[in-house]
């Protein structure tokens, strides 16, 4: 099985937790769902919440991060490659992955291992960023400018040795641009959003904060102030910029730079679109989009009940030799299940407002445990589905809990 198959198999880990809650709620009337053609949009306070950790990044790096978040499985693969090649950073790392199958935005991020680590370690957050960028690019741009204005008004966003901050316009038409002080060297800041933006206006949506990962030159996390990692020589990894036009903001792609990063880059996708970035579903890797309307927009096929049953049957027919022993973990619910064992607890569900469900990617970011957990999840899924006392939710498939096989339903 190739690496992407293993990563997709890890979705079964999230689905396993959903099985038990789905069985218990099988008799509960399903909640109302929006029409099939309606997109689920994130509110301004939700966008500010998830963008708070990166809104003060340099424009070019910020745009490439947001493009890459639409391809979470490729981010996981790139992060693993980066950890396996710790001596490669900046332009040297990007040159080493030119022939990889990842999107150009993902390839560009191997220049910044600390960024990839944060995205890979917090996949629920990453997937939310990607959902927003794919469906609400203008709203994302508005949120970035809103956050930058708050940081500037709080006195916490200024030019320095690492970056140059420029303000264009004033009042409601103010636009704040952040660029590297030296175009040849990129610094990635780390900061606590509760400090950076001053008083936070949304008590129900506190800003997300992830301290800098260890080992990348940041030192200990600070409660106040911008913390800078080591400057990275990565001018060759920068291929995009923001068009901050009011009401018409979007990311521009410099195709002449992108072809030097990605040997498989298709410049025609952008030349024919005035170099305006557009999401490429070919790099999505089977991760479900946020709502039916977006799935339809990108022609994403969702398996029917018969296909899911066939998939479960294949899992159930695995031989004992293919099924590893389960390590000790937290206790499973015991209802309708004799000789119930234990499974590892799915962690890193994010620090979001109440009501958010864990993403279908929960559990993928478990590092070296992914392969083993994916195999356990598939085997346990097959056994649960074939048990005579198990009550499957109506409609087939897995619908409860954290989204499971439905790919991050919220």
N, C-alpha and C positions, 0 to 999 in steps of 0.2 A: 504494500500500500504506500503511495507517495505521501509526502509531508502534508500536502493540502488535504488529502483524504483523512489523515489522522486528525488534523485540526478540525475539520468539519465533524468528524466523529466525536469530538469533545463536546459538541452540542448535546449529545446524549446524556452527559453528566448533568446539565441543567434540566433536561427533560425528566431525569430520574426523580429529582425533587418534586417536579410538577405532578408526577403520577399519583402520589399519595394524596396531595391536596385535591387533585381532580376527582379521585375516587370518592373522597369524603363529601365533595360538593356536587356529586353527579345529579342529585335530586333538586338542587337549587336552580331556580330559573336563571338563564343566562342574562347578563347585563345587556342593555341596549347597545348596539354598535352603530357607528356613523354610516351613512350611505357609502356604497362602494366607490363612488367617484369623488369622495371628499377627502382632502388631505388633512392630516393632523399637524397643525402648526404649533410651534413653541411660542409662548407669550414672551413679551420683552423681558420680564423679570426672570423667566427660565433661561433665556439666552444670556442675560447678564451673569447669571449664576454659573453657567458652564464655560463661558468665555473669560471669566475673571482671571484665571491663572495665566493666560497667554495674550491678553489684549495689549499688553505693554511690550510685546516682542517686536523686533524690527519688521517692517511691512513685508519684505520679501520672504523672510522665514515664516512669518505668520501665515501668509497666503499658501505656502507650500505645505505647512502642517495641516491646514484646513482641507486642502485638496486631498491629502493622503488619508485623512480620517474616514473617507468614504470607502477605503479598502482595508478593513481591520485585519483580515487574515494575512495580507501581504505585510502589514506592519509587524505582526507577530513574527513572521518569517525573517524580516529584515532585522528585527531586534535580536533574534537568536544568532543571525549571521554576525551582527556587530559584536555580540558578547563572545563569539567564537574567534573573532579577529580583533582583539583589543588594541593591537598596535596600529591599526589603520583608522585614521580619522581624516576629516576634512576632504579636500579634493582627492587625496590618495584613496580613501575608502570609496568614494563615488566612482572613480575609475575602475575599481576592482569589481563592481557589480553592473557594469554597462550591459552585459549580456544576460542578466537575470530577467525573468519574465514579469517583474513587478512594474507597476506604473512609475512614470518618471518622477512623480512627486515623492513616492516612497523611496526610490533610489537616492534622491537628493538628501533625504534625511539620515542616511548612514554617515553623512559628514558630521552629524550631531548625535552621538550615542546617548547622551543624557536625555534628549528629546524623545528618541525612540523608546528608551526605557520607561519614561513616564507614560507614554501612549500605550505601550504593551502591558504595563503593570496595572493600568486603570482602564480596562476595555469598555466598561459601561459608559464612562465619561467620553472615551474616544468615539464610540458609536453615536452618542448623542451629538457630538460635534459634527460628525459626518452627515447625520440625518439633517441637521440644520443647514449645513453648507450646500447639500444637494438640493434641498427644497426651498430654502429661504435665504439665498445669498445676500439679497438686499437687506433683509432684517439682521443678518449677521454683521454686515458692514455698519449698520446703524448702531448695533450694540457695541461694537468695538469703539466707535467714535464717542458714544455715550460714556463708556467706561474710561476712556482716555481723558475726556473732559473732567470727569470726577477726580481722577488722579492728579491732573494738572491743577484743578481748583484747590485740592488738598495740599498742594505744594510738593507732591511726590513724583512728578514727572518732569525731568529737566535734562538738558544736554549735559554731556560729560565726556570722559575719555573713551567710553565704550560706544556711545550712540549720540546722534544728533536729533533733537526734537524741534520740529518746525510747526508753527501754527498758521493756518491760512483762514482768512475770514474772521468773523467774530459772532458772538451770541449764538443763536440757533443755527447759523450757517458756519460755525467754526469747524474746521477740519484739522486734525493733528496727525502729522506724518512723522514716523520714526524710522531712521536710517542708521546704518553703522557709521561711526565716526571715521573709520578707515574701511573703505569698500573691500579691501583684501582680507580683513579679519572680522569675523562675526562673533559677537558675544551673546550668550543666551542668559537673560536675567532670571532670577528666582526671587519671589517676594510673597509675603502673606497678604492676600487680598483685603483682609479686614484692616490692615494698615494702609495699603496703597490707595484705596478708594475713599477713605474717610468713613463717615457715617453711612451704613448700608441701609437703603430704604425698604428692602423687602424682607421682613422678618420670617416669612414663610419659605423664603428661598435664599438661605445663607450661601455666600460664595464658596465655591469648591476650593480647597487648598491642599496641595500635595507638596510636602517639603522636598527639596532637591535630593535626588538619589545619591547615595554615598559613592565615592570613588571617582568623581568627575571634577574635582578641584573647587567645589563650592564651600567646603568646610561645614561647620555646624549651622543649622537653620536659624534664621534671625526672626524675631517677632516684629521688628521694624527695619525699614531700609531695603534697598535693592541689593541682592547678593549676586555677584558675578562669578561665573565659572571661568575656565581658561579660554582665552581667545582662540578661535579656530580659523585656520587659513582655508577658507571655503568659498572664495569668490566664484570659482567655477561651478559650484553647486547651486548658485542662485539663477533662476530662470524666469521669475515671475514678479509682478508688482500689482498694486491695487490701483484701480481707477476709483477715486473717492467721490465721483460726481453725486450730488444730492439727488436721491430718487433714482439713480441709475449707476449704482456702485457695482463693480465686478472685478474679477481678477483677470489680468492680462498675462498671456503666455508668450515669452520670447522664444520662438521656435528655433532660432539660430543657436541659442544657448542650450535648449532642451535636447537637440540632436547630439550634442557633445556629452550629454549625460546618459542617454538611453539609445542604444543601438537599434532598438525596435520602435522608436518614436515615429508616429505618423503625423507629419507636419500638415497634411491635408485636412485633418480634423479641425485645425485652428486657422489655417490660412483662409479657408472657406467660411470662417466664422469671425472674421476680423480679429483673430488672435485672442478671442474671448474664451476663457476656460469653460469646459463642459465636462460633466461627469462621464466616465467611461464604464458602463456596466460590465464590460468584458473582464474587468479586474476585480469585480465584487466578490467572486469566489463562492457564490451560493448563499452569502449572508442575506437574510431577508431585509427588504426595505421596511420603513416604518409603518406604512399604511397601504391599503389595497390600491389607492390611486397612484402612488409612486411605483408600486410593483407593476401596475399596468403600463405606466409611462415608459418603463425600461424593459417591458416584456419579460418580466421575471416569472417563470412557471413555478407554481406551488403544487406539490404532489397531492393527488386525490387520495381518498380513503383506501382504494384498492392498492395503489402504489405503496402507501405507508404500511399496509398489512403485509405486502410482499417483502418489504424491507425488514419488518419485524420477524417474519418467518425466516429470513436469511440469518438473522441474528440468533434466533432460537435454535437453529441447526448447527451452531458452532460446536465443535468437539470439546471435551474437557481439557485437552491439551492446549486449546486455543484460549481458554478462559483462565486468567491468572487468579491466584488466591487473593482475597480481600484483606487489606490491612485493617488494623483497628482504627475506629473513628467514632463519630457521634452516632447515637442510637437512631435507628429508623423508627417511624411509627409502626406499631405492632398489629394494627387492625387488619383482619382478614389475611394475615400472612404468617403461616407457621414457620418456625425456625428462622425468624428474621435475623439477619446479620447486621452489619454496620457499613456505612459508607462515609468517605471523607466529606466534611462539611464544605459546601460551596462558599467561598469567601470573596472579598473584594466586591461587594455589591454597590459600592459608591456611597457618597455622602450627599444625597439629593433630598428634595422635599418629600414629605410623606405622600404616599400614594403612588410613587414611582415603582415600577416592577423591575427586577433585575433583568439584564439583557440576556439574549440568547448566547452571548459571548462569555457570560460568567463562567469561570472555570477554565477557559482557554489559556488565561494568563498564569497558569500554575507552573510555568517553566518546564523543568525536566519531567514533571509528573504527568504531563498531558497525555503522553502515549499510553501509560498504564491506566489512567483514569478513563480515557476514551474506550479502551477495551473493556474495562469493568462496566462502564455505563451501557455499552451495547449488549453485553451479556445479561446484565440485570434487567435491562429493558425487555429483552426477549423472554426471560423467565417470568417477569411480572405480567406481561401480556398473555402468556400461555397458562397462567395459574387459574384453575377452575373457579376460585372464589373471588377473583379480582373483578371489580365492577368498572368497566370502561366507560368514560364519559360519552354521552350521546354525541353522534356526529363523527366519531372516529378521530384518531390523532390525539395530540396532547394539547390541552387548552389551558390548564391551570397554572398557578404559581408564577414562575419567572419567565414564562414565554416558551421555554423548552424548544421544541422543534419548530416553533413558529417564528423563530429568529428575532427575539427582542420585542415582542408586542408590549405596548404600554397602554 
